[in-house]
Amino acid sequence: MKIKSIQSFIISDTMEETFYFSQWEYSKREICIVKITSDTGQVGWREGYGPAAIVKAGIDFLTPFVLDQNPMETETVWSIMYRRTADFARRGILVSSISAIDVALWDLKGKILDAPVHQLLGGKKRDFITAYATGMYFTDSEDLTMKMSKEAEQYVEWGYQAMKMKVGLGVRQDIEHVRAVRNAIGPNIKLMIDANHAYNFREAFELARALEPYSISWFEEPLSPEYYAQSAELRQRTSIPIASGECEDLRFGFHTLLSSKAVDIAQPDICGCGGLTEAKRIAVLASVHGVEVIPHTWGSGIAIAVACHFVANLDILPGRLNTPDCYLEHDRTENSLREELVCTEMVVKNGRIEVSDAPGLGFEMKEDMLEKFKIDSQPISHSVVQ
């Protein structure tokens, strides 16, 4: 069996309302989707995390080395891609391109074997996953505090038992927003905050100490991902758990993060950290350090599907009679690419997602919607001597 063709697409959609976080604004969604076809005619799909045009260029670069390989041998193909890029891209956007191809191969392999990806990863350890709503981004609202509070109340009405809000506008304003949201949702809903590495150590420490009375389940990316020692110190000086990892690549990057004792929660993005093949290794590494894994998830419905299979397979650590909840990020911002591109059984109901046992990643691509959003496509079907 061989990989016959790899085709990448850039899909884009302009949003009705611009929103922003601590770094910049979002006015449109743009994603690179990859389609891999075997010589048996079966197809696997995936997306890459990061700037779509650059991810696509990386996929195009890697394609000649992957064509004619056996799609069942995901680790072998991963190694080929890693070796072809290690000299100049041990970190960064080419790892997202590797991730996209890798996960598409897992989807394809599941369809060939008529088995769900979680089974191929080693087994489903939970049937249901707790989804937390990601939202409460910043907008040009006359009363942003009230708007964020109303949005949080809506998530509770929809059945979410956990949610994450943005911080990073300034310590005083963040405190005001968090206080209002906590008052709106009550004491029993889990609340997380995400600064997207907006703060220096002094500011992050000031904010963390001020928010400790509000039962914050974790403080995500309070500092630059480059500052491992500062993150470790912050972790020691606040009772709020520290989470990070969406900017890390490969198990080697996570080795540095975990060895630095910088986080309580590791957050690999499967679309960017090296794919499912590497995310599985990262999860094992995290277990050695006793660190919880909750993947960062951002993009289309494909990203949600692969995160479901990954989380379903995570080890239950520590083992105990009453298994603790395992969380999956569920972005609630405006996103037609998330809502219209795929058909799947894995939808949030009363704050939980039931993991699909359908073959592959458990979704069907709506190719008519792909055509609707597509702005670029270029198939590559030649091969080179390895």
C-alpha positions, 0 to 999 in steps of 0.5 A: 500500500502506498501514499498516492497523492497529497493535496493541501488547501487554504480555506478562509472565512471573514468574521462578522465581528472582529475580536482580539486577545492580548497580542492582536486581533482576529478578523478572519479565520484561515486554515491549511487543510491537507488531504492524503489519498492512498493507492486504494482510494481511501482518504485521510484529512487534517489541518495544520496550526499556524499561518496557513500559507506557510503551513501549506508551503511546508506541506508542499516541501515535504510531499515528495519525501512522503509520496509512495511511502506506506500510510500504515507506517506512521512512525516511519513516515514521521521519521522521514519528515523529521530527518528532512527538516531537522537541520533547519527546522527543529522548531517552528512552522515546519513542525506544523506541516509535519503535524498535518501530514502525520494526523491525516495519515492516522485518519487514513490508517483508521479508515483502512483498518476500519478502526477509530484512531483512539483504538490505534493509539492503544485504546479508549480509556474514557467514553466521555470528555469534559469540554470547557468553553473558550471565549470571553475575548476582547471586543470594542464593546461599550461595557466589556466587563458586562459583555464578558459576564453575559457571555459566561452566563450563556455558557453555563446555560448551555451546560458547560461546567468549565470555561476559560477567559482572556486576560492581558489588558492590564492587571487592574482591568483583568481583575475587574473582568475576572471578578465580574465573571466569577460573580456571574457564574457562581462558585461551582463552575471551573474558571481558567484565565489565559494571558497569551504571554502578555506579562512580565514576571512582576505583573504576572505575579501581581495578577496571580496573587490578586486572583487567588481568591477567585478559584482559578483552575489554571493560569495559562501562558502568563509569561513568554514561553521562552522564560522557563525559569521565571515560569517555574518561580511563578509556579512556586509563588502562587496557588494557581496552577500554571499551564503552558505548551501550545508554543512548544514543539516536539518532545524535545521542547516539552522535555525542556519545559517539564525538566524546568518544572515550569508548569502544572499542566502541559498543553501540546497542540496536536496540529503544531507539536508534531502530530499524534505520533509526537503528542503520544510521546509527549504525553508519556514524557509528561506522565514521567514528570507527573504533569497533567496533559490538556491539549490546546485546541484551535481551528476547525472541527477536524482539530476537535475530532483529533483532540477527542481521540487523543484525550480518550487515550490518555492514561488515567493518572493517578488511578483511583476509584472515581476517575477525575474529569479529563478536559478538552478545549472547545473554542466558542468564538465565531468560526464557520470553518469549525461549524460547517466543514465537517459532520461528526457525532462528537458534539458537546451536549451538556458540557460533555463530548461522547467519543466516536467509535467511527473509523479514523478520526470519526468525521466526514468532510463536507467537500462542498463546504471545502469548495465554498471556503477554499482560496487555493489548491495545488495537488502534488502527485510526483515522487522522488528517489529517496 
